[in-house]
Amino acid sequence: MNVKELADKLGLEIHAGKQAADRDILGGYTGDLLSDVMARINPGTAWMTIQTHQNIVAVAVLREAACISITGGHRPDRETVERAEKENMPVLLADDNSFDLCLKIADLKVL
């Protein structure tokens, strides 16, 4: 499944990086501590976080994540959106908390 398909199936908004929404999702990770995420995610990961500052884009790009899903109804600031657009990093918005979003993804049996 790719990022756009995931967003469509779960009703998530692709808030930035729409041009890269065809990336395949190869795994998932939930975490808010950037150093932990940087050490643990693999290329193609769909990353769920409540973090909204632009450093999330840097981590996702460095680790070649498929996308960032900002959960819990949190919204990124303008700088984060601009950086995601510049780096072609899809940023999805979810009202669900990270746990509930992961359950929904698991129900899709995409991995």
N, CA, C and O atoms as a GROMACS GRO file, in nm:
protein
  444
    1MET      N    1   0.085  -0.117   0.000
    1MET     CA    2   0.000   0.000   0.000
    1MET      C    3   0.090   0.123   0.000
    1MET      O    4   0.196   0.124   0.063
    2ASN      N    5   0.047   0.227  -0.071
    2ASN     CA    6   0.126   0.349  -0.069
    2ASN      C    7   0.061   0.453   0.022
    2ASN      O    8  -0.047   0.430   0.077
    3VAL      N    9   0.128   0.566   0.038
    3VAL     CA   10   0.083   0.670   0.130
    3VAL      C   11  -0.056   0.721   0.092
    3VAL      O   12  -0.141   0.737   0.180
    4LYS      N   13  -0.080   0.748  -0.034
    4LYS     CA   14  -0.210   0.799  -0.078
    4LYS      C   15  -0.321   0.699  -0.049
    4LYS      O   16  -0.428   0.737  -0.002
    5GLU      N   17  -0.296   0.572  -0.076
    5GLU     CA   18  -0.396   0.470  -0.050
    5GLU      C   19  -0.428   0.462   0.100
    5GLU      O   20  -0.544   0.450   0.139
    6LEU      N   21  -0.325   0.471   0.183
    6LEU     CA   22  -0.346   0.469   0.327
    6LEU      C   23  -0.431   0.589   0.370
    6LEU      O   24  -0.527   0.574   0.446
    7ALA      N   25  -0.395   0.706   0.320
    7ALA     CA   26  -0.471   0.827   0.355
    7ALA      C   27  -0.616   0.815   0.310
    7ALA      O   28  -0.707   0.851   0.385
    8ASP      N   29  -0.637   0.765   0.190
    8ASP     CA   30  -0.774   0.751   0.139
    8ASP      C   31  -0.855   0.653   0.222
    8ASP      O   32  -0.971   0.681   0.255
    9LYS      N   33  -0.797   0.539   0.256
    9LYS     CA   34  -0.870   0.436   0.330
    9LYS      C   35  -0.905   0.479   0.472
    9LYS      O   36  -1.007   0.437   0.526
   10LEU      N   37  -0.820   0.563   0.531
   10LEU     CA   38  -0.843   0.603   0.670
   10LEU      C   39  -0.895   0.746   0.683
   10LEU      O   40  -0.916   0.794   0.794
   11GLY      N   41  -0.917   0.813   0.573
   11GLY     CA   42  -0.969   0.949   0.578
   11GLY      C   43  -0.871   1.049   0.636
   11GLY      O   44  -0.911   1.145   0.703
   12LEU      N   45  -0.742   1.028   0.611
   12LEU     CA   46  -0.639   1.118   0.661
   12LEU      C   47  -0.611   1.227   0.558
   12LEU      O   48  -0.616   1.203   0.438
   13GLU      N   49  -0.582   1.345   0.606
   13GLU     CA   50  -0.547   1.456   0.517
   13GLU      C   51  -0.398   1.450   0.487
   13GLU      O   52  -0.316   1.439   0.578
   14ILE      N   53  -0.363   1.458   0.360
   14ILE     CA   54  -0.223   1.474   0.323
   14ILE      C   55  -0.197   1.624   0.323
   14ILE      O   56  -0.232   1.694   0.228
   15HIS      N   57  -0.136   1.673   0.429
   15HIS     CA   58  -0.122   1.815   0.454
   15HIS      C   59  -0.002   1.877   0.383
   15HIS      O   60   0.000   1.997   0.355
   16ALA      N   61   0.097   1.794   0.353
   16ALA     CA   62   0.218   1.840   0.282
   16ALA      C   63   0.277   1.720   0.210
   16ALA      O   64   0.250   1.605   0.245
   17GLY      N   65   0.359   1.748   0.110
   17GLY     CA   66   0.430   1.642   0.040
   17GLY      C   67   0.343   1.554  -0.048
   17GLY      O   68   0.376   1.437  -0.069
   18LYS      N   69   0.234   1.608  -0.099
   18LYS     CA   70   0.143   1.527  -0.182
   18LYS      C   71   0.213   1.470  -0.305
   18LYS      O   72   0.174   1.364  -0.354
   19GLN      N   73   0.314   1.539  -0.354
   19GLN     CA   74   0.384   1.493  -0.474
   19GLN      C   75   0.458   1.361  -0.452
   19GLN      O   76   0.496   1.296  -0.549
   20ALA      N   77   0.477   1.321  -0.327
   20ALA     CA   78   0.547   1.195  -0.296
   20ALA      C   79   0.453   1.092  -0.234
   20ALA      O   80   0.500   0.997  -0.171
   21ALA      N   81   0.324   1.110  -0.250
   21ALA     CA   82   0.226   1.021  -0.187
   21ALA      C   83   0.218   0.884  -0.252
   21ALA      O   84   0.141   0.798  -0.207
   22ASP      N   85   0.295   0.861  -0.355
   22ASP     CA   86   0.298   0.729  -0.419
   22ASP      C   87   0.402   0.637  -0.355
   22ASP      O   88   0.422   0.525  -0.402
   23ARG      N   89   0.469   0.682  -0.251
   23ARG     CA   90   0.569   0.598  -0.183
   23ARG      C   91   0.504   0.478  -0.118
   23ARG      O   92   0.399   0.489  -0.054
   24ASP      N   93   0.567   0.363  -0.134
   24ASP     CA   94   0.518   0.242  -0.070
   24ASP      C   95   0.549   0.243   0.079
   24ASP      O   96   0.655   0.290   0.121
   25ILE      N   97   0.457   0.191   0.157
   25ILE     CA   98   0.476   0.178   0.301
   25ILE      C   99   0.522   0.035   0.329
   25ILE      O  100   0.453  -0.062   0.295
   26LEU      N  101   0.638   0.023   0.392
   26LEU     CA  102   0.699  -0.108   0.417
   26LEU      C  103   0.697  -0.147   0.564
   26LEU      O  104   0.732  -0.260   0.599
   27GLY      N  105   0.656  -0.055   0.649
   27GLY     CA  106   0.653  -0.081   0.792
   27GLY      C  107   0.596   0.038   0.864
   27GLY      O  108   0.560   0.138   0.801
   28GLY      N  109   0.589   0.029   0.994
   28GLY     CA  110   0.536   0.138   1.074
   28GLY      C  111   0.612   0.154   1.204
   28GLY      O  112   0.675   0.060   1.252
   29TYR      N  113   0.606   0.275   1.260
   29TYR     CA  114   0.670   0.301   1.387
   29TYR      C  115   0.597   0.415   1.455
   29TYR      O  116   0.556   0.512   1.391
   30THR      N  117   0.580   0.403   1.586
   30THR     CA  118   0.520   0.509   1.665
   30THR      C  119   0.620   0.556   1.768
   30THR      O  120   0.673   0.476   1.845
   31GLY      N  121   0.648   0.686   1.768
   31GLY     CA  122   0.741   0.740   1.866
   31GLY      C  123   0.747   0.891   1.857
   31GLY      O  124   0.728   0.950   1.751
   32ASP      N  125   0.776   0.952   1.971
   32ASP     CA  126   0.783   1.097   1.979
   32ASP      C  127   0.921   1.149   2.017
   32ASP      O  128   0.947   1.268   2.006
   33LEU      N  129   1.008   1.061   2.061
   33LEU     CA  130   1.144   1.099   2.096
   33LEU      C  131   1.230   1.087   1.970
   33LEU      O  132   1.257   0.976   1.923
   34LEU      N  133   1.272   1.200   1.916
   34LEU     CA  134   1.336   1.199   1.785
   34LEU      C  135   1.462   1.112   1.780
   34LEU      O  136   1.486   1.046   1.679
   35SER      N  137   1.541   1.111   1.885
   35SER     CA  138   1.662   1.028   1.883
   35SER      C  139   1.626   0.880   1.875
   35SER      O  140   1.698   0.803   1.810
   36ASP      N  141   1.519   0.839   1.939
   36ASP     CA  142   1.474   0.700   1.932
   36ASP      C  143   1.425   0.666   1.791
   36ASP      O  144   1.460   0.562   1.736
   37VAL      N  145   1.346   0.754   1.736
   37VAL     CA  146   1.296   0.732   1.600
   37VAL      C  147   1.411   0.723   1.502
   37VAL      O  148   1.413   0.636   1.415
   38MET      N  149   1.507   0.814   1.515
   38MET     CA  150   1.621   0.815   1.424
   38MET      C  151   1.700   0.685   1.433
   38MET      O  152   1.756   0.639   1.333
   39ALA      N  153   1.705   0.626   1.550
   39ALA     CA  154   1.780   0.501   1.568
   39ALA      C  155   1.703   0.377   1.524
   39ALA      O  156   1.764   0.273   1.500
   40ARG      N  157   1.570   0.385   1.511
   40ARG     CA  158   1.492   0.263   1.495
   40ARG      C  159   1.412   0.249   1.366
   40ARG      O  160   1.382   0.137   1.326
   41ILE      N  161   1.377   0.359   1.300
   41ILE     CA  162   1.293   0.339   1.181
   41ILE      C  163   1.378   0.301   1.061
   41ILE      O  164   1.495   0.337   1.050
   42ASN      N  165   1.314   0.228   0.972
   42ASN     CA  166   1.377   0.181   0.850
   42ASN      C  167   1.321   0.257   0.731
   42ASN      O  168   1.215   0.319   0.741
   43PRO      N  169   1.390   0.252   0.618
   43PRO     CA  170   1.333   0.313   0.498
   43PRO      C  171   1.194   0.256   0.467
   43PRO      O  172   1.169   0.136   0.484
   44GLY      N  173   1.105   0.344   0.424
   44GLY     CA  174   0.970   0.302   0.390
   44GLY      C  175   0.874   0.297   0.507
   44GLY      O  176   0.761   0.249   0.491
   45THR      N  177   0.916   0.345   0.623
   45THR     CA  178   0.833   0.340   0.742
   45THR      C  179   0.728   0.452   0.742
   45THR      O  180   0.757   0.566   0.704
   46ALA      N  181   0.607   0.418   0.783
   46ALA     CA  182   0.505   0.518   0.815
   46ALA      C  183   0.522   0.549   0.963
   46ALA      O  184   0.505   0.462   1.048
   47TRP      N  185   0.557   0.674   0.994
   47TRP     CA  186   0.591   0.714   1.130
   47TRP      C  187   0.475   0.791   1.191
   47TRP      O  188   0.429   0.890   1.133
   48MET      N  189   0.427   0.748   1.307
   48MET     CA  190   0.321   0.815   1.380
   48MET      C  191   0.382   0.891   1.498
   48MET      O  192   0.460   0.835   1.575
   49THR      N  193   0.345   1.018   1.511
   49THR     CA  194   0.399   1.103   1.618
   49THR      C  195   0.304   1.216   1.651
   49THR      O  196   0.217   1.252   1.571
   50ILE      N  197   0.321   1.273   1.770
   50ILE     CA  198   0.248   1.395   1.804
   50ILE      C  199   0.335   1.518   1.782
   50ILE      O  200   0.288   1.631   1.794
   51GLN      N  201   0.462   1.496   1.751
   51GLN     CA  202   0.554   1.608   1.729
   51GLN      C  203   0.512   1.686   1.604
   51GLN      O  204   0.463   1.628   1.507
   52THR      N  205   0.533   1.817   1.607
   52THR     CA  206   0.491   1.900   1.495
   52THR      C  207   0.599   1.995   1.443
   52THR      O  208   0.579   2.060   1.340
   53HIS      N  209   0.711   2.003   1.510
   53HIS     CA  210   0.815   2.099   1.468
   53HIS      C  211   0.895   2.045   1.350
   53HIS      O  212   0.889   1.925   1.321
   54GLN      N  213   0.967   2.130   1.284
   54GLN     CA  214   1.030   2.094   1.158
   54GLN      C  215   1.139   1.987   1.170
   54GLN      O  216   1.177   1.929   1.069
   55ASN      N  217   1.188   1.960   1.289
   55ASN     CA  218   1.289   1.855   1.304
   55ASN      C  219   1.235   1.717   1.269
   55ASN      O  220   1.312   1.627   1.236
   56ILE      N  221   1.102   1.698   1.275
   56ILE     CA  222   1.047   1.568   1.236
   56ILE      C  223   1.073   1.541   1.088
   56ILE      O  224   1.094   1.427   1.048
   57VAL      N  225   1.071   1.646   1.009
   57VAL     CA  226   1.097   1.629   0.865
   57VAL      C  227   1.242   1.589   0.844
   57VAL      O  228   1.271   1.501   0.762
   58ALA      N  229   1.333   1.650   0.916
   58ALA     CA  230   1.475   1.616   0.903
   58ALA      C  231   1.499   1.469   0.937
   58ALA      O  232   1.573   1.400   0.867
   59VAL      N  233   1.438   1.421   1.045
   59VAL     CA  234   1.453   1.281   1.085
   59VAL      C  235   1.394   1.189   0.978
   59VAL      O  236   1.456   1.090   0.939
   60ALA      N  237   1.274   1.220   0.932
   60ALA     CA  238   1.208   1.136   0.831
   60ALA      C  239   1.288   1.130   0.702
   60ALA      O  240   1.299   1.023   0.641
   61VAL      N  241   1.343   1.241   0.660
   61VAL     CA  242   1.423   1.244   0.537
   61VAL      C  243   1.552   1.164   0.557
   61VAL      O  244   1.590   1.085   0.471
   62LEU      N  245   1.618   1.185   0.670
   62LEU     CA  246   1.743   1.114   0.699
   62LEU      C  247   1.723   0.963   0.696
   62LEU      O  248   1.808   0.891   0.645
   63ARG      N  249   1.612   0.916   0.752
   63ARG     CA  250   1.585   0.773   0.761
   63ARG      C  251   1.501   0.720   0.645
   63ARG      O  252   1.463   0.602   0.643
   64GLU      N  253   1.470   0.807   0.547
   64GLU     CA  254   1.395   0.769   0.427
   64GLU      C  255   1.259   0.710   0.460
   64GLU      O  256   1.218   0.609   0.402
   65ALA      N  257   1.188   0.774   0.554
   65ALA     CA  258   1.053   0.730   0.590
   65ALA      C  259   0.959   0.749   0.471
   65ALA      O  260   0.982   0.834   0.385
   66ALA      N  261   0.854   0.669   0.467
   66ALA     CA  262   0.753   0.685   0.362
   66ALA      C  263   0.669   0.809   0.389
   66ALA      O  264   0.633   0.882   0.297
   67CYS      N  265   0.640   0.834   0.517
   67CYS     CA  266   0.557   0.949   0.554
   67CYS      C  267   0.563   0.971   0.703
   67CYS      O  268   0.611   0.887   0.779
   68ILE      N  269   0.513   1.088   0.743
   68ILE     CA  270   0.494   1.121   0.883
   68ILE      C  271   0.344   1.139   0.904
   68ILE      O  272   0.279   1.212   0.829
   69SER      N  273   0.289   1.072   1.004
   69SER     CA  274   0.150   1.093   1.042
   69SER      C  275   0.147   1.163   1.176
   69SER      O  276   0.189   1.106   1.277
   70ILE      N  277   0.099   1.286   1.176
   70ILE     CA  278   0.087   1.362   1.300
   70ILE      C  279  -0.050   1.330   1.358
   70ILE      O  280  -0.153   1.354   1.295
   71THR      N  281  -0.050   1.276   1.478
   71THR     CA  282  -0.172   1.222   1.538
   71THR      C  283  -0.227   1.313   1.648
   71THR      O  284  -0.168   1.415   1.683
   72GLY      N  285  -0.342   1.272   1.700
   72GLY     CA  286  -0.401   1.341   1.814
   72GLY      C  287  -0.460   1.478   1.783
   72GLY      O  288  -0.484   1.557   1.874
   73GLY      N  289  -0.483   1.505   1.656
   73GLY     CA  290  -0.538   1.635   1.619
   73GLY      C  291  -0.436   1.748   1.619
   73GLY      O  292  -0.473   1.864   1.600
   74HIS      N  293  -0.310   1.715   1.641
   74HIS     CA  294  -0.204   1.817   1.639
   74HIS      C  295  -0.182   1.862   1.495
   74HIS      O  296  -0.205   1.786   1.401
   75ARG      N  297  -0.137   1.985   1.479
   75ARG     CA  298  -0.114   2.042   1.346
   75ARG      C  299   0.026   2.102   1.340
   75ARG      O  300   0.070   2.168   1.434
   76PRO      N  301   0.097   2.081   1.229
   76PRO     CA  302   0.232   2.135   1.217
   76PRO      C  303   0.230   2.286   1.194
   76PRO      O  304   0.133   2.342   1.142
   77ASP      N  305   0.337   2.350   1.234
   77ASP     CA  306   0.349   2.493   1.208
   77ASP      C  307   0.389   2.516   1.063
   77ASP      O  308   0.422   2.422   0.990
   78ARG      N  309   0.387   2.640   1.022
   78ARG     CA  310   0.416   2.676   0.883
   78ARG      C  311   0.555   2.630   0.840
   78ARG      O  312   0.573   2.583   0.728
   79GLU      N  313   0.653   2.644   0.928
   79GLU     CA  314   0.790   2.605   0.894
   79GLU      C  315   0.801   2.455   0.865
   79GLU      O  316   0.874   2.413   0.776
   80THR      N  317   0.728   2.376   0.941
   80THR     CA  318   0.729   2.231   0.920
   80THR      C  319   0.668   2.196   0.785
   80THR      O  320   0.721   2.113   0.712
   81VAL      N  321   0.557   2.260   0.753
   81VAL     CA  322   0.491   2.234   0.624
   81VAL      C  323   0.583   2.276   0.510
   81VAL      O  324   0.596   2.203   0.412
   82GLU      N  325   0.645   2.391   0.521
   82GLU     CA  326   0.736   2.437   0.416
   82GLU      C  327   0.854   2.342   0.399
   82GLU      O  328   0.893   2.312   0.286
   83ARG      N  329   0.908   2.294   0.508
   83ARG     CA  330   1.022   2.202   0.499
   83ARG      C  331   0.979   2.068   0.438
   83ARG      O  332   1.052   2.011   0.357
   84ALA      N  333   0.861   2.020   0.476
   84ALA     CA  334   0.810   1.894   0.420
   84ALA      C  335   0.789   1.908   0.269
   84ALA      O  336   0.821   1.816   0.193
   85GLU      N  337   0.736   2.021   0.226
   85GLU     CA  338   0.718   2.045   0.082
   85GLU      C  339   0.852   2.047   0.011
   85GLU      O  340   0.868   1.986  -0.095
   86LYS      N  341   0.948   2.117   0.068
   86LYS     CA  342   1.082   2.127   0.008
   86LYS      C  343   1.149   1.990  -0.002
   86LYS      O  344   1.218   1.961  -0.100
   87GLU      N  345   1.129   1.907   0.098
   87GLU     CA  346   1.195   1.775   0.105
   87GLU      C  347   1.110   1.663   0.045
   87GLU      O  348   1.150   1.547   0.046
   88ASN      N  349   0.991   1.698  -0.008
   88ASN     CA  350   0.901   1.596  -0.065
   88ASN      C  351   0.866   1.486   0.036
   88ASN      O  352   0.867   1.368   0.004
   89MET      N  353   0.836   1.528   0.158
   89MET     CA  354   0.801   1.433   0.263
   89MET      C  355   0.651   1.444   0.293
   89MET      O  356   0.605   1.548   0.342
   90PRO      N  357   0.574   1.339   0.265
   90PRO     CA  358   0.432   1.344   0.296
   90PRO      C  359   0.407   1.355   0.447
   90PRO      O  360   0.464   1.281   0.527
   91VAL      N  361   0.321   1.448   0.482
   91VAL     CA  362   0.278   1.466   0.621
   91VAL      C  363   0.127   1.448   0.623
   91VAL      O  364   0.052   1.523   0.561
   92LEU      N  365   0.084   1.345   0.697
   92LEU     CA  366  -0.058   1.316   0.711
   92LEU      C  367  -0.107   1.368   0.845
   92LEU      O  368  -0.032   1.371   0.943
   93LEU      N  369  -0.233   1.408   0.849
   93LEU     CA  370  -0.293   1.455   0.974
   93LEU      C  371  -0.403   1.359   1.017
   93LEU      O  372  -0.489   1.321   0.937
   94ALA      N  373  -0.399   1.321   1.145
   94ALA     CA  374  -0.497   1.228   1.200
   94ALA      C  375  -0.553   1.284   1.330
   94ALA      O  376  -0.478   1.332   1.415
   95ASP      N  377  -0.684   1.278   1.344
   95ASP     CA  378  -0.745   1.318   1.471
   95ASP      C  379  -0.730   1.209   1.576
   95ASP      O  380  -0.730   1.237   1.696
   96ASP      N  381  -0.717   1.083   1.531
   96ASP     CA  382  -0.698   0.971   1.624
   96ASP      C  383  -0.564   0.985   1.696
   96ASP      O  384  -0.470   1.043   1.644
   97ASN      N  385  -0.557   0.930   1.818
   97ASN     CA  386  -0.427   0.924   1.884
   97ASN      C  387  -0.343   0.816   1.815
   97ASN      O  388  -0.394   0.738   1.735
   98SER      N  389  -0.216   0.812   1.846
   98SER     CA  390  -0.124   0.721   1.777
   98SER      C  391  -0.166   0.575   1.792
   98SER      O  392  -0.160   0.499   1.695
   99PHE      N  393  -0.208   0.535   1.911
   99PHE     CA  394  -0.249   0.398   1.934
   99PHE      C  395  -0.368   0.360   1.845
   99PHE      O  396  -0.366   0.257   1.779
  100ASP      N  397  -0.470   0.444   1.845
  100ASP     CA  398  -0.589   0.414   1.765
  100ASP      C  399  -0.558   0.413   1.616
  100ASP      O  400  -0.613   0.331   1.542
  101LEU      N  401  -0.472   0.503   1.572
  101LEU     CA  402  -0.435   0.503   1.430
  101LEU      C  403  -0.362   0.374   1.394
  101LEU      O  404  -0.386   0.317   1.288
  102CYS      N  405  -0.273   0.329   1.481
  102CYS     CA  406  -0.202   0.203   1.455
  102CYS      C  407  -0.298   0.085   1.448
  102CYS      O  408  -0.281  -0.005   1.366
  103LEU      N  409  -0.399   0.085   1.535
  103LEU     CA  410  -0.499  -0.022   1.529
  103LEU      C  411  -0.573  -0.022   1.394
  103LEU      O  412  -0.597  -0.127   1.336
  104LYS      N  413  -0.607   0.096   1.347
  104LYS     CA  414  -0.676   0.107   1.219
  104LYS      C  415  -0.586   0.058   1.104
  104LYS      O  416  -0.633  -0.009   1.013
  105ILE      N  417  -0.459   0.093   1.110
  105ILE     CA  418  -0.365   0.048   1.007
  105ILE      C  419  -0.351  -0.103   1.013
  105ILE      O  420  -0.347  -0.169   0.909
  106ALA      N  421  -0.344  -0.159   1.133
  106ALA     CA  422  -0.334  -0.304   1.149
  106ALA      C  423  -0.457  -0.374   1.091
  106ALA      O  424  -0.445  -0.480   1.030
  107ASP      N  425  -0.574  -0.315   1.110
  107ASP     CA  426  -0.697  -0.372   1.054
  107ASP      C  427  -0.695  -0.378   0.903
  107ASP      O  428  -0.759  -0.463   0.843
  108LEU      N  429  -0.621  -0.287   0.840
  108LEU     CA  430  -0.611  -0.286   0.694
  108LEU      C  431  -0.524  -0.401   0.642
  108LEU      O  432  -0.530  -0.437   0.525
  109LYS      N  433  -0.442  -0.456   0.732
  109LYS     CA  434  -0.351  -0.565   0.696
  109LYS      C  435  -0.265  -0.527   0.575
  109LYS      O  436  -0.254  -0.603   0.479
  110VAL      N  437  -0.205  -0.408   0.584
  110VAL     CA  438  -0.124  -0.358   0.473
  110VAL      C  439   0.019  -0.408   0.478
  110VAL      O  440   0.090  -0.401   0.378
  111LEU      N  441   0.062  -0.458   0.593
  111LEU     CA  442   0.202  -0.500   0.605
  111LEU      C  443   0.210  -0.650   0.622
  111LEU      O  444   0.319  -0.705   0.634
   0.00000   0.00000   0.00000
